[in-house]
Amino acid sequence: MKRREFIAGLGAVAWPLVVRAQQPAVPVIGFLQRSAPVRNDFENFRDGLRALGYEDGQTIRIEQRYAHLDVERLRALAQELVNLNVKVLVIDGAPAIRTAMAVTKRTPIVAALITGPDQFGIQNLSRPGGNLTGLSNLADDLEGKRLELLKKLIPNARRVAVLVDSDNPHPIAVRLVEDVARAIDVNIRTFEATKSGTWPAVFASMAAFQPDALLQFSSANFASSPREVVALAVGLRLPAVYAEHEFVDAGGLMSYGIDLADQWRRLAGYVDKILKGANPGDLPIEQPAKFNLAKNG
């Protein structure tokens, strides 16, 4: 090959590399959940972004991380995403919120399931301040409503076992459920569980209480394995009310709760505003817009 031809060929090869180097980097969004992937949370969030004109891998890049209920891993993954200089950190519920807020005070945090905003230093939902915003899940209020619905379905129920995730205990919800229980003449006892390996022992201790029914608090821990939870309840012949319809699909009696698919799609709107320059502290924490009731039989 002649020298002139070689130089011309080299220029043809190098040119696309120069073009690629000049292309602006797309904003990176961090998506972090305390559990393994549950339901279709990520897909619904991505659908919400698509409706706003964003496409993962083209106009944005989404980095997904899942802690599989490991608290130390959750913190490490939150730090990893912050170190990637993500424009927004998208997370689910209270344990992830606490972890993310301990890791960063600067990166905007958008949460799909904010329970008890005051525990995160938020006094004004219209203007939360700081770097956290998102959607409330009304978890505390809804647990009492679920107990009322359970009593209507099973009027003779006198003892109700309450299953709570010890990593996400909802103390305010426990107090509210106790108030509702007194009002409807029901004796409740709370049972705490963590990972699925502990569940059989917890249900065995529950049997000694001889409950007439079961109220399960909402939790990503339980939502990761609805069939296992329902099987244990059925094994004790316990009619139960849950927060999510997946438990009814698995054979549970009833579920009542927020429409989580709608919640995750709506969360995309917060990300859109932040990517366009909004301060998360100026974006109001909004209430759920849709609720689902499902029942077997």
Secondary structure as the mmCIF struct_conf table of DSSP 4:
data_model
#
loop_
_struct_conf.conf_type_id
_struct_conf.id
_struct_conf.beg_label_comp_id
_struct_conf.beg_label_asym_id
_struct_conf.beg_label_seq_id
_struct_conf.end_label_comp_id
_struct_conf.end_label_asym_id
_struct_conf.end_label_seq_id
HELX_RH_AL_P HELX_RH_AL_P1 ARG A 3 GLN A 22
BEND BEND1 GLN A 23 GLN A 23
HELX_LH_PP_P HELX_LH_PP_P1 PRO A 24 PRO A 27
STRN STRN1 VAL A 28 GLN A 33
BEND BEND2 ARG A 34 ALA A 36
TURN_TY1_P TURN_TY1_P1 ARG A 39 ASN A 40
HELX_RH_AL_P HELX_RH_AL_P2 ASP A 41 ALA A 51
TURN_TY1_P TURN_TY1_P2 LEU A 52 GLY A 53
STRN STRN2 ASP A 56 ASP A 56
TURN_TY1_P TURN_TY1_P3 GLY A 57 THR A 59
STRN STRN3 ILE A 60 ILE A 60
STRN STRN4 ARG A 61 TYR A 66
TURN_TY1_P TURN_TY1_P4 HIS A 68 LEU A 69
HELX_RH_AL_P HELX_RH_AL_P3 VAL A 71 ASN A 83
TURN_TY1_P TURN_TY1_P5 LEU A 84 ASN A 85
BEND BEND3 LYS A 87 LYS A 87
STRN STRN5 VAL A 88 ILE A 91
BEND BEND4 GLY A 93 GLY A 93
HELX_RH_AL_P HELX_RH_AL_P4 ALA A 94 VAL A 103
BEND BEND5 LYS A 105 THR A 107
STRN STRN6 ILE A 109 ILE A 114
HELX_RH_3T_P HELX_RH_3T_P1 PRO A 117 PHE A 120
TURN_TY1_P TURN_TY1_P6 GLY A 121 GLY A 121
TURN_TY1_P TURN_TY1_P7 LEU A 125 SER A 126
BEND BEND6 ARG A 127 ARG A 127
TURN_TY1_P TURN_TY1_P8 GLY A 130 ASN A 131
STRN STRN7 LEU A 132 SER A 136
HELX_RH_AL_P HELX_RH_AL_P5 ALA A 139 LEU A 153
BEND BEND7 ILE A 154 ILE A 154
TURN_TY1_P TURN_TY1_P9 PRO A 155 ASN A 156
STRN STRN8 ARG A 159 ASP A 165
TURN_TY1_P TURN_TY1_P10 SER A 166 ASP A 167
BEND BEND8 ASN A 168 ASN A 168
HELX_RH_AL_P HELX_RH_AL_P6 PRO A 171 ALA A 183
TURN_TY1_P TURN_TY1_P11 ILE A 184 ASP A 185
STRN STRN9 ASN A 187 ALA A 193
BEND BEND9 LYS A 195 LYS A 195
HELX_RH_3T_P HELX_RH_3T_P2 SER A 196 THR A 198
HELX_RH_AL_P HELX_RH_AL_P7 TRP A 199 PHE A 209
BEND BEND10 ASP A 212 ASP A 212
STRN STRN10 ALA A 213 GLN A 216
HELX_RH_AL_P HELX_RH_AL_P8 ALA A 220 ALA A 223
TURN_TY1_P TURN_TY1_P12 SER A 224 SER A 224
HELX_RH_AL_P HELX_RH_AL_P9 PRO A 226 GLY A 235
TURN_TY1_P TURN_TY1_P13 LEU A 236 ARG A 237
STRN STRN11 ALA A 240 TYR A 242
BEND BEND11 ALA A 243 GLU A 244
HELX_RH_AL_P HELX_RH_AL_P10 HIS A 245 ASP A 249
TURN_TY1_P TURN_TY1_P14 ALA A 250 GLY A 251
BEND BEND12 LEU A 253 LEU A 253
STRN STRN12 MET A 254 ILE A 258
HELX_RH_AL_P HELX_RH_AL_P11 LEU A 260 LEU A 275
TURN_TY1_P TURN_TY1_P15 LYS A 276 GLY A 277
HELX_RH_3T_P HELX_RH_3T_P3 PRO A 280 ASP A 282
BEND BEND13 LEU A 283 LEU A 283
HELX_LH_PP_P HELX_LH_PP_P2 PRO A 284 ILE A 285
STRN STRN13 GLU A 286 GLU A 286
HELX_LH_PP_P HELX_LH_PP_P3 GLN A 287 PRO A 288
STRN STRN14 PHE A 291 LYS A 295
#
